[in-house]
Amino acid sequence: MLTNNDRITVPQTVALLITTILGTGILSLPRNVANAAGSDGWLLVLSGGVFAFVSSLIVGALVKKFPQDTFIEYSQKVLGKILGYPLGIILILYFTILTALTVRVFSEVMNAFMLISTPRGFIIFTMLLLSVYILRHGIEPIARIGEILLPILIVPVVAMYLTAIPRADFSELLPFLNTPVKTLALGTFQTVYSFFGFEVLLMVGPYIRSPGRVLWILLVAIGSITLIYLFVVIIVFASIGVEDTRILLWPSMSIIRTIMAPGGIFERLDALAMALWTIAAFTTINGMYYAGTLAVTHLTKAKEFKFFITIMLPWVYLISIIPENPLDTIRWMQVAGVVGIMIAVIIPAVILMVSIVRNKGGKTA
């Protein structure tokens, strides 16, 4: 039985979701939407946010229908052990690979902007060690850290991008609605990866003290993320232009080097940006890593999860060093985005429909 120390409040769950989602794709999102729809790319952020919220409602419905179970338990109850068990293994692989890719992107950005000569493996390993230390304390400290770090992360980020507005040229957002509807619809999928992270609820659901408010949690979390992404994409487009955004690997970070703090208070804003990016990556890795560890614990019916945190560390590290270079890492992320649609949307939708037909679990509303 779960104790109150194993459960997280509604604000903590919102903070956990926002901090988990925020670090996965914000750096490459402006380039992706610029390549997909040019000056209309910012519209893809809105459509991507709507798509992510609608998709997350499926996960939210499962949390309400099975408030005491994780994905591992209710997939086996609804589909049977023959189908449910392999799905549990797929979920573990998904969270493990996503954790590895997130820490790899973190190391690539650190190597590109700050720790140029530091071995990539050292950056990855030290970040994973820090996550392991936090994760061993359980879900409540992880969510509490997210709650503390969220304003520390958001406020400076917004302030930094606001300082770019005086030099921004908002005519870069024109022409408006010059992209065919079909291209906009297909381009929406370019933003999907940036919204992934809400699927941690597949494992964290039973740890929420008020699962009945999960839809409100998703609305606030994904709504906030959409507004943040929209703000960053518009500022990047207006500051460095759509064409330059297309060719930069990490445009959201590159723009920081062009910004001067008012009065010259900070000589190098990119150092502050790297500190904030470290926080964003750290919280994202924590959410994904913990969800993967929980999945292993529940699938093996083990009583203690801490053992698996250590066991997963070398596997996450080995996967993270497989991509040969930054472009290869981005290709891996794009593949993970496609797989993520299956994990976070299609499979939960199938389980939800079958559970309704077979009258499994409680009510969804």
N, C-alpha and C positions, 0 to 999 in steps of 0.2 A: 504494500500500500504506500502511496506517495504521501509525504508529510508536507506541511506548509513551506518548509525550507526547500522542497523540490519544486515548488510552483512559483510562477511569475505572474505579476499583476498585468492589467491591461496596458498601462503606460510603458511598463518594461517590455511587453511583447511588441508594442509599436516601435520602441527604440531598437529592439533586437532586429526587427524586420528592416527598418530603414538603414541601420548600420551594416546589415548583411548585404542588402541590395546595392548600396551606394558605391562600394569599391570595385564592383565587377566590370563595369563597362563605361564609366564616365569619361575616361581618358580618350577612348577611341570613338565614342558616340558621335561627336561632331563630324569626324571624317566619314563615318559610315553613312550618316543621313545626307551629307553633302554629295557623296558619290551616288546615292540612290535617287535624290530628287533635287539637287542643286539648291537654289535659293528657297525652294519650298521644303527643304529638309526639316526645318523646325516643325512643320505640320506632322511629320512622321513621329516626332516625340509625343505629340498629343494622341495620335492614333495608336501608337505603341503602348501608351499609358492606359488607354481604354481597353485595348486587347489584353494587357496584363491584368487589369482589374477584373474583367469578365472571366478570364482564365482562373484567377485566384479564387473566385466565388465557388468554383468546383471544389478546390481544396478546403475552403471554408465550410462548405456544406458537409464534407466528410468529417471535419473536426466536430461539427455540431451533431452529426448522426452517430459518431463513435467517440464520445468525449473521454472515454477511459482507455482507448486503444490508439496505438500508432499505426502507420501504414502497414508494418509487418504483420500485426495481428488482424486488422480488418480485411486486408487483401486475402489472407488465408481463410477467414470466416466466409467471405463473399464468394471467392473464386475456387476455394478448396486449396489444400496444401500443395497439390501437384503444380498448380499455376502460381499460387501465392509465394511459394518458397523461391523459385527462380526470379520472380519480380523483386523480392527482397534483396537478392544478390545483385541484381541490376541497379537497384537504388544505392546500395553500398558503393558499387563501382562508380556511379555517377557522382556522388558526393566526394569520393576520394579523388577522382580526376579533376573535378571542379576546384577542389582545394589546391591541388598541385598546380593547376594552370593559374590560379589567382596569385599564389606565392611566386610563380615564375614571372608573371607580368610585373609584380612588385620588384623583383630583382632586376628585370630589364630596365625599368624606369629609373631605379636607383643607379644602375650602371651608366645610363645615358645622361643623367642630369646632375649627379652628385658624387657617388662613390665609383668613379670611372675605373680605377685600378684595382678595386676590391674584387676578389674572385666571386663569381656568381654563386657558386655552391656554398660559400661561407654566408652570404646574405640570406640565402634560402634556409640554410640549416639554423641560423640564429633566430630567424623569424618563427620557424616551426617550434623551436625549443621554447620560445616565449609563449606561444599558443598552448603548447602542452602543459606548461605550468598553470595557466589560467583554467584550461579545460578540466583539469583534475579536481577543481573545486565545485564543478557541477553547473547546472543551468542557471540557478538564481544569481550567483556572482557574475556569470557571463552577461546576463541580461542587465544586471545593475551597472556593470562597466559600460555597456552600450548606452544606458540611460545617462551616465555621467559624461561620456565622451561625445554624445550627439550634439549638444550645444557648442562644445569646444571645437567640433568639426565644422558645423554649419555656419556659425556666425562669421568666423574669419574668411571662409570660402566666399560667402556672399559679399563681404566687405572688399575682398581683393578684386573680385570681378566688377564691383561697382566703380572702383577707381579707374577702370578702363573706359567707362561710358563717355567722358569728355572727349576722348580721341576716337570714339567709335563712329563709323559711317553706316547708318541704318539703311541707306539705299542699297546696301549689299543684300538686303532681304527681298529686293525686287528683281525680276517681275514676280508678282504674287499669283498663285494658282495657275502657273504656266505649265505644270506637269500633268500629264494624262492621269485620270483616276486609276486606271489599271496599274500604272507605274507606282502611284502612291500606295495602292493596296499591297503590291508586292514588296515595296520598300519598307512597309511596316515591319516586316520580318527582320529587317536589318537592325531594328531597335530591340528586338525581343530579348537578346542575350543580356542587354543592359538592365532589364527589369527582373532577371532571374535572381532568386534568393528567397522569394515568398514560399517556395516549395519546402523550406525547412519546417514549415508547419505540418508537413506529412509526418514528421517525427516528434515535433515539439508540442503538437496539439494537446495531448493529455496533461501537459505540464502548465497549461494556462488556467488560472484560478476561475476565470469567467468565460468558458468556451462559448457561451451563448452570445457574447459580444464580438465574436471573431470577424463578422462581416464589417462592423464598425472599425475594428483594428486594421483590416485590409484596406478599407476606404481611406483612412487617415495616412497609413504608411505609403501606399502606392500613389495616392494623391500628392503627398509631400514630395516623393521622389520625382514624379512627373513635373512638378513646378520647378524643382531644382535643376533637372535636366534641361527643361525648356529655357530657363534663365541662362544656363551655361552655354547652350548651343547658340542662342541669339547673340550673346556677347562675343563669342568666338567668331561667328560669321561677320558681325559688324566691325570687329577689331582687326582681323587679319584677312578678311575676304573669303568668299566661298571657294575660289580656285586654289588659294594657298591651303585652305583647310583640307581640300581633297588629297594633297600630297604629303601632308605632315603625318608622321606615325602616331604621335600623341599630341594632337592640337590643343587639348584642354590644358596641358602642362606647358607647351611651347609658348602660349600666349602670356603666361606669367612673366616670361623674360622680357616682354615688351612693355610691361606695366611699371610705372614709377609711383611709389607711395607719395601722397600729398605732403609737401614740405621736405621730401627726402628723408622721412623718418626712418625708413628701412632701405638700406642700400641694395639688398638683394632679396626681393620677395620670393624668388624661387626656392630659397632655403626654407622659408616659412611654408611654402606650398609643399615641399617634400616632407616636412614634419606632419602636415595635415594628411598627405597621401599615405604616410606610414600608418596613421590612425585608421584611415578608411580601409586600407588593405588588411590591417590587423583584425579589425572587427568582422570583416567579411570572411577571412580565413577561420576565425573562431566559430562563426555560425555554421559554415559548411563542414568543418572538421568535426564539430560536436554532433551534427546531424548524422554524419557517416558513422561516428563511434556508437551513437545510440542505436542505429540500424543494426550494426554487428551485435551489440549486446542483446537486443530483443530477438534477433534471428536465432542466436545460439542459446537464448533463454538463460543467459548468465545473470548472476545477482549483482555483479560489480562491473562498472563500465571503465574504471581507471586503467585496468590492465590493457584494454584494447586501444586506448589512446597511445600508449607507448608502442604497441604492436604495429599500429598504422603509420607511425612516423617514418620508418625507412621506405615504406611503399610510396607514401606521398612524395618523399624526397626523390626517389628514383624516377617516378613519373614526371616530376617537374623538370628534370634535366634532359628528358628525351628530345623535345624540340631543339633543332640545331641553331636557330637564330630568332630574332624578334618577329620576322615575317612568318616563320614556321609556327611560332607561338600563336600568332593571330589566326592562322589557318586552323590550328587545333581549337581555338576558342569558337570559331565559326561552326566547326563540326559539333562542339559541345552545345552550342546554341540550338542546333537542329535536334540533337538528342534530347535536350532539355524540354523541347515542346512535347516530345513523347512522354517524358518522365513527369513533367509538371502539369500537363494538360490532358493528353489523350488517355493515358492509363488511369489517372484519377477519375476521368469522365466515364470510362467503361465500368470501373468499380462502383461508382455512384449509381449508374443506370441499373446495373445488375442487382445492387443491394435494394433498390426501390422495387424492381420486379419480383425479387425473391423475399421482399419484406424483411430484410436484415437490418439490424441496428435500430436506433430511435428515429424520431422525426427530424427533418432537416430545417424546419422553421417553427 
